């Protein structure tokens, strides 16, 4: 029998509809999403790390300042280096998602990643000492990196100074993103990124 993530959710039934993201979303069956950093220093090693573990890793971010609704929210790195605690948070979020949607939470996560991946971004180029912002297509690997970062950041900000737990905030964000809801922070960031890219054409 194939291993299940957290010994609860079957990875073999998860399907990836987005052909460009498919090779980068690793759905290798593992019971515990912890590879002990084996792929950390290998080129394109992230492709071989289970997608649930990559979400766990994104939650272990350092303290940053994120501007939202006109004010800067400090997201202190309370999970920095605490992987077991981050895994428990994701497990709590998955249990909440499964209860709410009656679906495999890994499938809901994959759908959320597909919906929140920006297809265009801007980059700075320089011609003769003058810098310009130009629109560029985003590679699938960077699309996935941006997705995971925005999902994790949204949950951290929603749980900051809030009675809602980080697991509940993460579940809320993943469910909203999977439904392509405009209330999702990651969907707003995707739209903002693509809007800026369109304006530089």
Helices and strands as residue ranges (DSSP letters): E 4-5, E 9-10, H 19-22, G 45-48, H 51-59, E 64-68, E 71-75, H 83-101, H 105-116, E 120-127, E 130-137, H 140-159, H 166-178, H 185-199
